[in-house]
């Protein structure tokens, strides 16, 4: 059987199911939310809380670290950017590790890097230990950014997959918000201790969650795959249709695949790679991650009170990210991501305009208020759609290249994030208004990119999506 006939056969099977209303059965299966599924998802996404703490830490701890250790702007920029620098290397390893040893053992390795990173920061007496700690946190973050949405997507039914996969963004925002809150009242070392504690809880939870059934099927553990899928869907659930679909899809992809790293660059995967990498890169270039890293610097330049600004950001992010999760399976991936880019662009435009007024000595009393408003609009929009690119990645990349292609996409995302986070303070010294107008331009590009290229995936199984992307 050649490639075309195999792919057409898989697609025909999906179409036949729709035409004969077998999807009624799928919807019943898909709607089953069991306690084990909820627990496994919660444990997986709880790692995002640590990532959120690490993300917000550089802004919340900036004043204390600079005062205690005497770091210069360049040294602190290195410290802040080391998270994304380390994430590049974590991203390179994440997909291969997850495919080689499994999703759960890779999560355990991620926790080890988190614990080492926070420990180095807690006991740091100079820039060297700070940088090493931040680098280790970055390595764990690179693994987490790829692994969490992929694992959750692989264990959840299709009708709730988007919301469950995006739920990790709520935990990221909770981590950022808590760090911003506590950074106003406690020392930077104590803040690092609080960031490390959830890692220990996550390690404990790993002993009680299920391995990804799709990974088990991929490595040929069919009996364990069926048992795991049955426990995740409920002991009384009929998993025969879902299990057969997964096994058929894996067998088709196995016959199409030659199991080489360069395989992901074949023409049939080009569109998936362009969409996944393009969405991730534009999100980074829209500047929201840099704003999270250095919110304190922005408020200092604009004359806004730091504690009030970071507290306001902390309050708004959590409900907005929760809203994004709740509507993702109703509205779809495309509308949420487009709304996120529009809001981020508007926020950046407001901040850039405020800094122009500041430069012209016009309405100086409004500058700080406009900057605060623009930053809040940008970060709340980012929080609403930040999980969408990772959900898209977990859905669009076929299982046979998910490890290598996912690692590549995450690496590129982290590399661009590192560049942006490192040069942000220097851009701010060069031209605050110009910096944010550049961010607004990339947000506008993101709207066009999603409108023209990103396919809608809500309500479709991973196997249906894989088959359609191979044509």
C-alpha positions as CSV (number, residue, x, y, z in Angstrom):
1,X,0.0,0.0,0.0
2,X,1.6,3.3,-1.0
3,X,1.5,6.6,1.0
4,X,-1.5,8.1,-0.8
5,X,-3.8,5.1,-0.4
6,X,-2.9,4.7,3.2
7,X,-3.7,8.3,4.0
8,X,-6.8,8.3,1.9
9,X,-8.0,5.2,3.7
10,X,-7.5,6.8,7.1
11,X,-9.4,9.9,5.9
12,X,-12.2,7.8,4.4
13,X,-12.6,6.0,7.7
14,X,-13.1,9.4,9.5
15,X,-15.6,10.6,6.9
16,X,-17.5,7.4,7.0
17,X,-17.8,7.7,10.8
18,X,-19.2,11.2,10.4
19,X,-21.7,10.2,7.6
20,X,-23.0,7.2,9.6
21,X,-23.3,9.1,12.8
22,X,-20.9,7.0,14.6
23,X,-19.7,10.3,16.1
24,X,-22.6,10.0,18.5
25,X,-20.7,7.2,20.2
26,X,-17.5,9.1,20.0
27,X,-19.2,12.1,21.7
28,X,-20.3,9.9,24.5
29,X,-16.8,8.5,24.9
30,X,-15.3,11.9,24.5
31,X,-17.4,13.5,27.2
32,X,-16.2,11.1,29.9
33,X,-14.3,13.1,32.5
34,X,-13.0,10.7,35.2
35,X,-11.4,11.5,38.5
36,X,-8.2,9.8,37.2
37,X,-8.2,12.0,34.1
38,X,-8.7,15.1,36.2
39,X,-5.9,14.1,38.6
40,X,-3.4,13.2,35.9
41,X,-4.1,16.5,34.1
42,X,-3.8,18.5,37.3
43,X,-0.4,16.9,38.2
44,X,0.9,17.5,34.7
45,X,-0.2,21.1,34.6
46,X,1.0,21.9,38.1
47,X,4.6,22.0,36.7
48,X,3.4,25.1,34.9
49,X,3.1,26.8,38.2
50,X,6.8,26.5,38.8
51,X,7.4,27.8,35.2
52,X,5.2,30.8,36.0
53,X,7.1,31.5,39.2
54,X,10.4,31.4,37.3
55,X,9.0,33.7,34.6
56,X,7.8,36.3,37.0
57,X,10.8,36.1,39.3
58,X,13.1,38.3,37.3
59,X,10.7,41.2,37.6
60,X,9.6,40.6,41.2
61,X,13.1,40.1,42.5
62,X,14.9,42.7,40.5
63,X,15.1,45.5,43.1
64,X,16.2,43.2,45.9
65,X,18.9,41.3,43.9
66,X,20.4,44.5,42.4
67,X,20.5,46.1,45.8
68,X,22.0,43.1,47.7
69,X,24.4,41.8,45.0
70,X,25.1,45.1,43.1
71,X,24.4,43.8,39.6
72,X,24.6,46.2,36.7
73,X,21.9,46.5,34.0
74,X,23.9,44.2,31.7
75,X,24.4,41.6,34.4
76,X,20.8,41.6,35.3
77,X,19.8,41.3,31.7
78,X,22.0,38.2,31.5
79,X,20.3,36.8,34.6
80,X,16.8,37.5,33.2
81,X,17.6,36.0,29.8
82,X,19.3,32.9,31.2
83,X,15.8,31.4,31.7
84,X,15.1,31.4,27.9
85,X,18.7,30.6,27.1
86,X,18.5,27.4,29.2
87,X,15.1,26.6,27.8
88,X,16.7,26.3,24.3
89,X,18.7,23.3,25.5
90,X,15.7,21.8,27.4
91,X,13.7,22.2,24.3
92,X,16.3,20.3,22.2
93,X,16.2,17.4,24.6
94,X,12.5,17.4,25.5
95,X,11.0,15.6,22.5
96,X,13.7,13.0,22.2
97,X,13.6,12.2,25.9
98,X,9.8,12.1,26.0
99,X,9.8,9.6,23.0
100,X,12.7,7.6,24.4
101,X,12.0,7.1,28.1
102,X,8.3,8.2,28.3
103,X,6.3,11.2,29.4
104,X,6.4,10.5,33.1
105,X,10.2,9.9,33.5
106,X,10.8,13.1,31.5
107,X,8.6,15.0,33.9
108,X,10.7,13.7,36.8
109,X,13.9,14.8,35.1
110,X,12.3,18.3,34.6
111,X,11.6,18.5,38.3
112,X,15.2,17.7,39.1
113,X,16.4,20.7,37.0
114,X,13.8,22.9,38.6
115,X,14.9,22.0,42.2
116,X,18.6,22.5,41.3
117,X,17.9,25.9,39.8
118,X,15.9,27.2,42.7
119,X,18.5,25.9,45.2
120,X,21.3,27.7,43.4
121,X,19.4,31.0,43.5
122,X,18.5,30.6,47.2
123,X,22.1,30.2,48.2
124,X,23.6,32.6,45.6
125,X,26.3,35.0,46.8
126,X,27.1,36.5,43.4
127,X,26.1,36.7,39.8
128,X,27.7,33.3,38.9
129,X,25.4,31.2,41.0
130,X,22.4,33.3,40.0
131,X,23.1,32.6,36.3
132,X,23.7,28.9,36.9
133,X,20.4,28.6,38.8
134,X,18.5,30.5,36.2
135,X,20.1,28.3,33.5
136,X,18.9,25.2,35.3
137,X,15.4,26.6,35.7
138,X,15.5,27.3,32.0
139,X,16.4,23.8,31.1
140,X,13.4,22.5,33.1
141,X,11.2,25.1,31.5
142,X,12.2,24.1,28.0
143,X,11.1,20.5,28.8
144,X,7.9,21.7,30.5
145,X,6.8,24.0,27.6
146,X,6.8,21.1,25.2
147,X,5.9,18.2,27.4
148,X,2.9,19.5,29.4
149,X,0.5,20.3,26.5
150,X,1.6,17.2,24.6
151,X,0.9,14.9,27.5
152,X,-2.4,16.4,28.3
153,X,-3.5,16.3,24.7
154,X,-2.6,12.6,24.5
155,X,-4.7,11.6,27.5
156,X,-7.8,13.7,27.0
157,X,-10.9,13.1,24.8
158,X,-11.3,15.3,21.7
159,X,-14.2,17.5,22.9
160,X,-12.4,18.7,26.0
161,X,-8.8,18.5,24.7
162,X,-8.4,22.2,24.0
163,X,-9.5,23.4,27.4
164,X,-7.6,20.7,29.3
165,X,-4.4,21.4,27.3
166,X,-4.7,25.1,27.7
167,X,-5.4,24.8,31.5
168,X,-1.7,24.8,32.1
169,X,-1.6,28.5,31.2
170,X,-3.8,29.2,34.2
171,X,-1.1,27.7,36.4
172,X,1.5,29.7,34.6
173,X,-0.5,32.9,35.3
174,X,-1.0,31.9,38.9
175,X,2.7,31.4,39.3
176,X,3.5,34.8,37.7
177,X,0.8,36.5,39.8
178,X,1.8,35.0,43.1
179,X,5.4,35.9,42.4
180,X,4.4,39.5,41.6
181,X,2.3,39.7,44.8
182,X,4.8,38.2,47.1
183,X,7.7,40.0,45.6
184,X,6.4,43.3,47.1
185,X,6.5,42.0,50.6
186,X,9.2,39.3,51.0
187,X,12.9,39.0,50.1
188,X,14.1,37.5,46.8
189,X,15.6,34.5,48.6
190,X,12.4,33.6,50.3
191,X,10.6,34.1,47.0
192,X,12.9,31.5,45.5
193,X,12.1,29.0,48.3
194,X,8.4,29.4,47.6
195,X,9.0,28.7,43.9
196,X,10.8,25.5,44.7
197,X,8.2,24.0,47.0
198,X,5.7,23.0,44.3
199,X,8.4,20.9,42.6
200,X,8.4,18.5,45.5
201,X,4.6,18.1,45.3
202,X,4.8,17.5,41.6
203,X,7.4,14.7,42.1
204,X,5.0,13.0,44.6
205,X,2.1,13.2,42.2
206,X,4.0,11.6,39.3
207,X,3.8,8.2,41.1
208,X,0.0,8.2,40.8
209,X,-0.7,9.4,37.3
210,X,-0.9,7.4,34.1
211,X,1.6,7.3,31.3
212,X,0.4,8.6,27.9
213,X,-1.6,5.8,26.2
214,X,-0.6,7.0,22.8
215,X,3.1,6.7,23.7
216,X,2.5,3.2,25.0
217,X,0.8,2.3,21.7
218,X,3.6,3.8,19.8
219,X,6.3,1.6,21.5
220,X,4.2,-1.5,21.0
221,X,2.8,-1.9,24.6
222,X,-0.7,-2.7,23.3
223,X,-2.1,-4.4,26.5
224,X,-0.8,-1.6,28.7
225,X,-2.1,1.0,26.3
226,X,-5.6,-0.5,26.4
227,X,-5.5,-0.8,30.2
228,X,-4.3,2.8,30.6
229,X,-6.9,4.2,28.2
230,X,-9.7,2.2,30.0
231,X,-8.7,3.6,33.4
232,X,-8.6,7.2,32.0
233,X,-12.0,6.9,30.3
234,X,-13.6,4.9,33.2
235,X,-14.0,1.2,33.8
236,X,-17.5,1.2,32.3
237,X,-16.6,3.2,29.2
238,X,-16.5,1.5,25.7
239,X,-13.0,2.4,24.4
240,X,-13.0,0.0,21.4
241,X,-13.6,2.7,18.8
242,X,-11.0,5.1,20.2
243,X,-8.4,2.4,20.8
244,X,-8.8,1.0,17.2
245,X,-8.6,4.5,15.7
246,X,-5.3,5.3,17.7
247,X,-3.7,1.9,16.8
248,X,-4.7,2.2,13.1
249,X,-3.3,5.8,12.9
250,X,0.0,4.7,14.6
251,X,0.3,1.8,12.2
252,X,-0.3,4.0,9.2
253,X,2.3,6.5,10.4
254,X,4.8,3.8,11.1
255,X,4.5,2.5,7.5
256,X,4.9,6.1,6.2
257,X,7.8,6.9,8.5
258,X,11.5,6.0,8.1
259,X,12.2,7.1,11.7
260,X,14.9,9.7,10.8
261,X,15.4,13.2,12.3
262,X,15.4,14.8,8.8
263,X,12.0,13.2,8.1
264,X,10.2,16.1,9.6
265,X,11.5,18.3,6.8
266,X,9.8,16.3,4.2
267,X,7.2,18.1,2.1
268,X,4.2,16.4,3.6
269,X,5.0,17.9,7.0
270,X,6.0,21.4,5.8
271,X,2.6,23.0,6.4
272,X,2.4,21.7,10.0
273,X,5.9,22.9,10.8
274,X,5.3,26.4,9.3
275,X,2.1,26.9,11.3
276,X,3.5,25.6,14.6
277,X,6.8,27.5,14.4
278,X,5.4,30.6,12.9
279,X,2.7,31.0,15.6
280,X,5.2,30.4,18.4
281,X,7.8,32.9,17.0
282,X,5.3,35.7,16.4
283,X,3.9,35.3,19.9
284,X,7.5,35.8,21.2
285,X,8.2,38.8,18.9
286,X,5.0,40.5,20.1
287,X,6.9,41.2,23.3
288,X,4.6,39.9,26.0
289,X,7.1,37.6,27.6
290,X,9.7,40.4,27.7
291,X,7.1,42.6,29.4
292,X,6.5,39.9,32.1
293,X,10.3,39.5,32.6
294,X,10.9,43.2,33.0
295,X,7.6,44.9,34.1
296,X,9.5,46.7,36.9
297,X,11.9,48.3,34.4
298,X,8.9,49.6,32.3
299,X,7.2,51.1,35.3
300,X,10.5,52.8,36.4
301,X,11.0,54.4,33.0
302,X,7.3,55.6,32.9
303,X,7.3,56.8,36.5
304,X,4.6,54.4,37.5
305,X,4.6,52.9,41.0
306,X,6.2,49.4,40.7
307,X,4.2,47.7,43.5
308,X,0.9,49.0,42.2
309,X,1.7,48.0,38.6
310,X,2.8,44.5,39.4
311,X,-0.2,43.9,41.7
312,X,-2.6,45.1,39.1
313,X,-1.0,42.7,36.6
314,X,-1.2,39.9,39.0
315,X,-4.9,40.5,39.6
316,X,-6.0,40.6,36.0
317,X,-4.0,37.7,34.5
318,X,-5.7,34.8,36.3
319,X,-9.3,35.5,35.4
320,X,-8.4,36.3,31.8
321,X,-6.4,33.2,31.4
322,X,-9.2,31.2,32.9
323,X,-11.6,32.8,30.4
324,X,-9.3,31.7,27.5
325,X,-9.4,28.1,28.7
326,X,-13.1,28.1,29.1
327,X,-13.9,29.4,25.6
328,X,-11.1,27.5,23.7
329,X,-13.3,24.4,23.0
330,X,-16.3,26.6,22.2
331,X,-14.9,29.4,20.1
332,X,-12.0,27.4,18.6
333,X,-8.3,28.0,18.5
334,X,-8.2,30.6,15.7
335,X,-10.6,33.2,17.2
336,X,-8.9,33.1,20.6
337,X,-5.4,33.4,19.1
338,X,-6.5,36.3,16.8
339,X,-8.2,38.1,19.7
340,X,-5.0,37.6,21.8
341,X,-2.8,39.2,19.1
342,X,-5.3,42.1,18.6
343,X,-5.3,42.9,22.3
344,X,-1.5,42.5,22.7
345,X,-1.0,44.9,19.7
346,X,-3.5,47.4,21.1
347,X,-1.7,47.3,24.5
348,X,1.7,47.8,23.0
349,X,0.4,50.7,20.9
350,X,-0.9,52.4,24.0
351,X,2.4,52.0,25.8
352,X,4.3,53.3,22.8
353,X,2.0,56.3,22.5
354,X,2.4,57.1,26.2
355,X,6.2,57.2,25.8
356,X,5.9,59.5,22.8
357,X,3.8,61.9,25.0
358,X,6.5,61.6,27.6
359,X,9.2,62.5,25.1
360,X,7.2,65.5,23.9
361,X,6.5,66.6,27.5
362,X,2.8,66.5,26.8
363,X,0.2,65.2,29.3
364,X,3.0,63.9,31.5
365,X,0.5,63.3,34.3
366,X,-1.2,60.7,32.0
367,X,1.9,58.9,30.9
368,X,2.2,56.5,33.8
369,X,-1.6,55.7,33.7
370,X,-1.4,55.0,29.9
371,X,1.6,52.8,30.4
372,X,-0.1,50.8,33.1
373,X,-3.2,50.5,31.0
374,X,-1.3,49.4,28.0
375,X,0.8,46.8,29.9
376,X,-2.3,45.4,31.5
377,X,-4.1,45.1,28.1
378,X,-1.1,43.5,26.5
379,X,-0.5,40.9,29.3
380,X,-4.2,40.1,29.8
381,X,-4.5,39.5,26.1
382,X,-1.4,37.4,26.1
383,X,-2.7,35.4,29.1
384,X,-5.9,34.7,27.3
385,X,-4.2,33.2,24.2
386,X,-0.8,32.2,25.5
387,X,-1.7,28.5,25.6
388,X,-3.1,28.3,22.1
389,X,0.2,27.9,20.2
390,X,1.2,25.0,22.5
391,X,-2.3,23.4,22.0
392,X,-1.8,23.8,18.2
393,X,1.6,22.2,18.4
394,X,0.3,19.2,20.3
395,X,-2.5,18.8,17.8
396,X,-0.9,19.5,14.4
397,X,2.3,17.5,14.7
398,X,1.9,13.8,13.8
399,X,2.9,11.3,16.5
400,X,5.8,10.0,14.5
401,X,7.6,13.4,14.3
402,X,6.1,15.0,17.4
403,X,9.3,14.5,19.4
404,X,11.8,15.9,16.9
405,X,9.5,18.5,15.4
406,X,8.2,19.6,18.8
407,X,11.7,19.9,20.1
408,X,12.7,22.0,17.1
409,X,9.7,24.3,17.4
410,X,10.3,24.8,21.2
411,X,14.0,25.4,20.6
412,X,13.3,28.1,18.0
413,X,10.6,29.7,20.3
414,X,13.1,29.7,23.2
415,X,15.9,31.0,21.1
416,X,13.9,34.0,19.9
417,X,12.6,34.5,23.4
418,X,16.2,34.6,24.7
419,X,17.1,37.3,22.1
420,X,14.1,39.4,23.0
421,X,14.5,39.1,26.7
422,X,18.2,39.9,26.6
423,X,18.0,43.0,24.4
424,X,14.8,44.3,25.9
425,X,16.4,46.5,28.6
426,X,18.8,47.9,25.9
427,X,15.9,48.6,23.6
428,X,14.1,50.4,26.4
429,X,17.1,52.6,26.9
430,X,17.3,53.2,23.1
431,X,13.7,54.1,22.6
432,X,10.8,53.1,24.8
433,X,8.2,54.1,22.3
434,X,10.0,52.5,19.3
435,X,10.3,49.2,21.3
436,X,6.6,49.0,21.8
437,X,5.6,50.0,18.3
438,X,7.8,47.2,17.1
439,X,5.9,44.8,19.4
440,X,2.6,46.2,18.1
441,X,3.7,45.5,14.5
442,X,4.5,41.9,15.2
443,X,1.1,41.5,16.9
444,X,-0.6,42.8,13.7
445,X,1.5,40.3,11.7
446,X,0.2,37.6,14.0
447,X,-3.4,38.4,13.2
448,X,-2.7,38.0,9.5
449,X,-0.7,34.8,10.0
450,X,-3.5,33.1,12.0
451,X,-6.2,34.3,9.6
452,X,-4.4,33.0,6.5
453,X,-2.6,29.9,7.6
454,X,-3.7,28.4,11.0
455,X,-6.4,25.6,10.6
456,X,-9.2,25.1,13.1
457,X,-8.8,21.9,15.1
458,X,-11.5,22.0,17.7
459,X,-13.8,18.9,17.9
460,X,-11.5,16.7,15.9
461,X,-9.5,13.7,17.1
462,X,-5.7,13.8,16.9
463,X,-5.9,11.0,14.4
464,X,-8.3,13.0,12.1
465,X,-6.0,16.0,12.3
466,X,-2.9,14.0,11.5
467,X,-4.6,12.4,8.5
468,X,-5.8,15.7,7.1
469,X,-2.4,17.4,7.5
470,X,-0.7,14.6,5.5
471,X,-2.6,15.5,2.3
